[in-house]
Amino acid sequence: MKKNLYFVFIAASFALLATAPGRLAYGLPLALELFLLSVSATAFNSLTRKFGLGDLQEILSLSFIIFMATLYKQILVLFSPVIALTLSFLVYIPAASAFLLAEVFSSPSPSVSDNARLSAKAGAFSLLFFLFRDVLGYGTISLPVAGGIKELLLFNAYDTGFLSFFATIPGSLLILIFCMSLLLALQTRLNILEKAEAVEEDKNEND
């Protein structure tokens, strides 16, 4: 079950990173939202678990995250209607990842600080992903402002038109698949090394 949920979390991450516009200006609000939702949901769960709600706990947690995502959307509308309109329903996708981080993948007594670090790592990867697509796809570094986005031009994207592929959904999927393949290969290698060390330790103890 845990392994299946892990793939659900990856799917939720793919849905967010692949479908969002490839601009850092749009990635920043989404990464911030994921962090805030995960931390607040973990704190909420730590409080409500004291009441021994049982199966009602997950329903309450999900309801709280949806409420916080809706509130975040309204704050984003006040800050920048253009960005809120562009992101549209994508603002609610981090709610799925936040629920999995705060409820499903947490320990029985999750620490807010531990979940904050985990969410910060996920957010940092997201920002690097959006920055990579922004630079290669548009030749810019963009930031969110009240009127929409502000661009810092690095080079003329028309001179390297083939790189604009990375700003598209197929391009983002290709980047994600490469990153996930690299991480899985690294994890497999680390697992092999850990098993080899464990076997060596058992051998030394037996001798």
Order of alpha helices (4+ residues) and beta strands (2+ residues): alpha-alpha-alpha-alpha-alpha-alpha-beta-beta-alpha
